[in-house]
Amino acid sequence: MNDSIGNMKMRRSIRQYKPDRVSPDGIAQIIGDRLFAANGMGKQSPTIAVF
């Protein structure tokens, strides 16, 4: 079997989240950085939802 296909079939994501909350400054940094992300040559408007 091709190594690439084998890697795709065997890949699993396991996440363990820390109980720490993200600081308001951290959230503001993430939102600010997101505004500069690639967006399809300016044709896709970003949508940012903060809960």
The first five atom37 places (N, CA, C, CB, O) and aatype in JSON, in Angstrom:
{
  "aatype": [12, 2, 3, 15, 9, 7, 2, 12, 11, 12, 1, 1, 15, 9, 1, 5, 18, 11, 14, 3, 1, 19, 15, 14, 3, 7, 9, 0, 5, 9, 9, 7, 3, 1, 10, 13, 0, 0, 2, 7, 12, 7, 11, 5, 15, 14, 16, 9, 0, 19, 13],
  "atom_mask": [
    [1, 1, 1, 1, 1],
    [1, 1, 1, 1, 1],
    [1, 1, 1, 1, 1],
    [1, 1, 1, 1, 1],
    [1, 1, 1, 1, 1],
    [1, 1, 1, 0, 1],
    [1, 1, 1, 1, 1],
    [1, 1, 1, 1, 1],
    [1, 1, 1, 1, 1],
    [1, 1, 1, 1, 1],
    [1, 1, 1, 1, 1],
    [1, 1, 1, 1, 1],
    [1, 1, 1, 1, 1],
    [1, 1, 1, 1, 1],
    [1, 1, 1, 1, 1],
    [1, 1, 1, 1, 1],
    [1, 1, 1, 1, 1],
    [1, 1, 1, 1, 1],
    [1, 1, 1, 1, 1],
    [1, 1, 1, 1, 1],
    [1, 1, 1, 1, 1],
    [1, 1, 1, 1, 1],
    [1, 1, 1, 1, 1],
    [1, 1, 1, 1, 1],
    [1, 1, 1, 1, 1],
    [1, 1, 1, 0, 1],
    [1, 1, 1, 1, 1],
    [1, 1, 1, 1, 1],
    [1, 1, 1, 1, 1],
    [1, 1, 1, 1, 1],
    [1, 1, 1, 1, 1],
    [1, 1, 1, 0, 1],
    [1, 1, 1, 1, 1],
    [1, 1, 1, 1, 1],
    [1, 1, 1, 1, 1],
    [1, 1, 1, 1, 1],
    [1, 1, 1, 1, 1],
    [1, 1, 1, 1, 1],
    [1, 1, 1, 1, 1],
    [1, 1, 1, 0, 1],
    [1, 1, 1, 1, 1],
    [1, 1, 1, 0, 1],
    [1, 1, 1, 1, 1],
    [1, 1, 1, 1, 1],
    [1, 1, 1, 1, 1],
    [1, 1, 1, 1, 1],
    [1, 1, 1, 1, 1],
    [1, 1, 1, 1, 1],
    [1, 1, 1, 1, 1],
    [1, 1, 1, 1, 1],
    [1, 1, 1, 1, 1]
  ],
  "atom_positions": [
    [[0.86, -1.18, 0.0], [0.0, 0.0, 0.0], [0.9, 1.24, 0.0], [-0.97, 0.0, 1.24], [1.95, 1.25, 0.64]],
    [[0.48, 2.24, -0.71], [1.19, 3.51, -0.75], [1.28, 4.1, 0.66], [0.5, 4.5, -1.72], [0.3, 4.11, 1.4]],
    [[2.47, 4.61, 1.03], [2.64, 5.17, 2.38], [1.69, 6.32, 2.65], [4.07, 5.65, 2.57], [1.18, 6.43, 3.77]],
    [[1.43, 7.16, 1.67], [0.53, 8.31, 1.87], [-0.88, 7.84, 2.17], [0.53, 9.21, 0.64], [-1.53, 8.38, 3.07]],
    [[-1.36, 6.86, 1.44], [-2.71, 6.35, 1.66], [-2.79, 5.66, 3.02], [-3.12, 5.38, 0.54], [-3.77, 5.81, 3.74]],
    [[-1.75, 4.91, 3.37], [-1.72, 4.26, 4.67], [-1.75, 5.27, 5.81], [0.0, 0.0, 0.0], [-2.44, 5.06, 6.81]],
    [[-1.01, 6.37, 5.66], [-1.01, 7.42, 6.68], [-2.39, 8.05, 6.82], [0.03, 8.49, 6.35], [-2.84, 8.34, 7.93]],
    [[-3.07, 8.28, 5.69], [-4.4, 8.87, 5.74], [-5.39, 7.95, 6.46], [-4.91, 9.19, 4.33], [-6.23, 8.41, 7.22]],
    [[-5.28, 6.65, 6.21], [-6.2, 5.7, 6.83], [-5.93, 5.5, 8.31], [-6.12, 4.37, 6.12], [-6.86, 5.23, 9.08]],
    [[-4.68, 5.65, 8.73], [-4.31, 5.41, 10.12], [-4.36, 6.66, 10.99], [-2.94, 4.81, 10.17], [-4.22, 6.56, 12.21]],
    [[-4.54, 7.82, 10.39], [-4.49, 9.08, 11.13], [-5.69, 9.2, 12.07], [-4.45, 10.28, 10.17], [-6.82, 8.91, 11.69]],
    [[-5.43, 9.62, 13.29], [-6.48, 9.87, 14.27], [-6.14, 11.14, 15.02], [-6.64, 8.66, 15.25], [-4.97, 11.41, 15.3]],
    [[-7.13, 11.91, 15.35], [-6.93, 13.12, 16.15], [-7.43, 12.86, 17.56], [-7.67, 14.33, 15.52], [-8.57, 12.47, 17.77]],
    [[-6.57, 13.09, 18.5], [-6.94, 12.95, 19.91], [-6.56, 14.25, 20.57], [-6.23, 11.71, 20.6], [-5.4, 14.65, 20.55]],
    [[-7.54, 14.91, 21.16], [-7.3, 16.2, 21.77], [-7.6, 16.14, 23.26], [-8.13, 17.28, 21.09], [-8.58, 15.55, 23.71]],
    [[-6.75, 16.76, 23.99], [-6.98, 16.92, 25.41], [-6.89, 18.41, 25.69], [-5.94, 16.09, 26.28], [-5.84, 19.03, 25.48]],
    [[-7.97, 18.98, 26.17], [-8.03, 20.41, 26.39], [-7.66, 20.74, 27.83], [-9.41, 20.94, 26.06], [-7.99, 20.01, 28.76]],
    [[-6.98, 21.85, 27.99], [-6.63, 22.32, 29.32], [-7.85, 23.03, 29.91], [-5.39, 23.27, 29.28], [-8.66, 23.58, 29.16]],
    [[-8.0, 23.04, 31.22], [-9.13, 23.71, 31.84], [-8.97, 25.24, 31.88], [-9.33, 23.19, 33.24], [-9.91, 25.94, 32.25]],
    [[-7.8, 25.75, 31.51], [-7.56, 27.2, 31.54], [-8.42, 27.92, 30.51], [-6.08, 27.5, 31.29], [-8.63, 27.43, 29.4]],
    [[-8.9, 29.1, 30.9], [-9.68, 29.92, 29.98], [-8.74, 30.82, 29.18], [-10.74, 30.78, 30.74], [-7.65, 31.16, 29.66]],
    [[-9.14, 31.19, 27.98], [-8.35, 32.11, 27.16], [-8.6, 33.52, 27.67], [-8.71, 31.97, 25.64], [-9.75, 33.92, 27.91]],
    [[-7.53, 34.29, 27.83], [-7.67, 35.65, 28.34], [-8.33, 36.54, 27.29], [-6.29, 36.23, 28.74], [-8.25, 36.25, 26.1]],
    [[-8.98, 37.62, 27.7], [-9.57, 38.55, 26.74], [-8.54, 39.11, 25.76], [-10.24, 39.7, 27.47], [-8.85, 39.33, 24.59]],
    [[-7.31, 39.34, 26.23], [-6.26, 39.81, 25.33], [-5.92, 38.75, 24.28], [-5.0, 40.18, 26.13], [-5.66, 39.07, 23.13]],
    [[-5.92, 37.49, 24.69], [-5.67, 36.39, 23.75], [-6.74, 36.31, 22.69], [0.0, 0.0, 0.0], [-6.44, 36.1, 21.51]],
    [[-8.0, 36.47, 23.08], [-9.11, 36.44, 22.13], [-9.0, 37.61, 21.15], [-10.47, 36.5, 22.88], [-9.2, 37.44, 19.95]],
    [[-8.67, 38.8, 21.67], [-8.51, 39.96, 20.79], [-7.37, 39.74, 19.81], [-8.23, 41.24, 21.62], [-7.48, 40.15, 18.65]],
    [[-6.29, 39.09, 20.23], [-5.17, 38.79, 19.34], [-5.6, 37.83, 18.23], [-3.98, 38.19, 20.13], [-5.25, 38.03, 17.07]],
    [[-6.34, 36.8, 18.59], [-6.8, 35.81, 17.6], [-7.72, 36.48, 16.58], [-7.54, 34.64, 18.3], [-7.58, 36.24, 15.38]],
    [[-8.64, 37.31, 17.04], [-9.56, 38.0, 16.12], [-8.8, 38.94, 15.21], [-10.64, 38.77, 16.9], [-9.05, 38.98, 14.0]],
    [[-7.86, 39.7, 15.77], [-7.08, 40.62, 14.96], [-6.26, 39.91, 13.9], [0.0, 0.0, 0.0], [-6.17, 40.37, 12.77]],
    [[-5.65, 38.77, 14.26], [-4.87, 37.99, 13.31], [-5.76, 37.41, 12.22], [-4.11, 36.88, 14.02], [-5.35, 37.32, 11.07]],
    [[-6.96, 37.01, 12.58], [-7.9, 36.38, 11.64], [-8.3, 37.35, 10.52], [-9.15, 35.89, 12.38], [-8.58, 36.92, 9.4]],
    [[-8.33, 38.64, 10.82], [-8.73, 39.62, 9.82], [-7.73, 39.72, 8.67], [-8.89, 40.97, 10.46], [-8.07, 40.22, 7.6]],
    [[-6.51, 39.24, 8.88], [-5.48, 39.31, 7.85], [-5.26, 37.98, 7.13], [-4.18, 39.76, 8.46], [-4.32, 37.86, 6.34]],
    [[-6.09, 37.0, 7.39], [-5.95, 35.69, 6.76], [-6.36, 35.75, 5.3], [-6.79, 34.64, 7.5], [-7.11, 36.64, 4.89]],
    [[-5.87, 34.79, 4.52], [-6.22, 34.71, 3.1], [-7.73, 34.55, 2.95], [-5.49, 33.54, 2.41], [-8.38, 33.86, 3.73]],
    [[-8.29, 35.2, 1.92], [-9.75, 35.15, 1.76], [-10.17, 35.09, 0.3], [-10.38, 36.36, 2.42], [-11.14, 35.75, -0.08]],
    [[-9.49, 34.34, -0.51], [-9.92, 34.13, -1.9], [-9.87, 35.39, -2.73], [0.0, 0.0, 0.0], [-10.86, 35.76, -3.37]],
    [[-8.73, 36.06, -2.73], [-8.52, 37.28, -3.52], [-9.51, 38.39, -3.16], [-8.64, 36.97, -5.0], [-9.91, 39.17, -4.02]],
    [[-9.89, 38.45, -1.89], [-10.78, 39.5, -1.41], [-12.24, 39.29, -1.76], [0.0, 0.0, 0.0], [-13.06, 40.2, -1.57]],
    [[-12.58, 38.12, -2.27], [-13.95, 37.85, -2.7], [-14.78, 37.11, -1.63], [-13.93, 37.03, -3.98], [-15.98, 36.91, -1.81]],
    [[-14.13, 36.7, -0.54], [-14.84, 35.98, 0.52], [-14.76, 36.83, 1.78], [-14.25, 34.54, 0.75], [-13.68, 36.98, 2.35]],
    [[-15.87, 37.36, 2.21], [-15.88, 38.19, 3.4], [-15.71, 37.33, 4.64], [-17.18, 38.98, 3.48], [-16.36, 36.29, 4.76]],
    [[-14.84, 37.74, 5.57], [-14.68, 36.94, 6.79], [-15.87, 37.09, 7.71], [-13.4, 37.34, 7.53], [-16.46, 38.16, 7.81]],
    [[-16.23, 36.03, 8.37], [-17.28, 36.04, 9.39], [-16.64, 35.61, 10.69], [-18.48, 35.1, 9.0], [-16.09, 34.51, 10.79]],
    [[-16.71, 36.48, 11.69], [-16.1, 36.17, 12.98], [-17.2, 36.18, 14.03], [-14.97, 37.19, 13.35], [-17.88, 37.19, 14.22]],
    [[-17.38, 35.05, 14.7], [-18.39, 34.94, 15.76], [-17.68, 34.7, 17.07], [-19.41, 33.8, 15.46], [-16.86, 33.79, 17.18]],
    [[-18.0, 35.51, 18.08], [-17.41, 35.35, 19.4], [-18.54, 35.05, 20.37], [-16.61, 36.63, 19.83], [-19.51, 35.81, 20.47]],
    [[-18.42, 33.93, 21.09], [-19.45, 33.52, 22.03], [-18.97, 33.65, 23.44], [-19.9, 32.1, 21.76], [-19.71, 33.35, 24.37]]
  ]
}
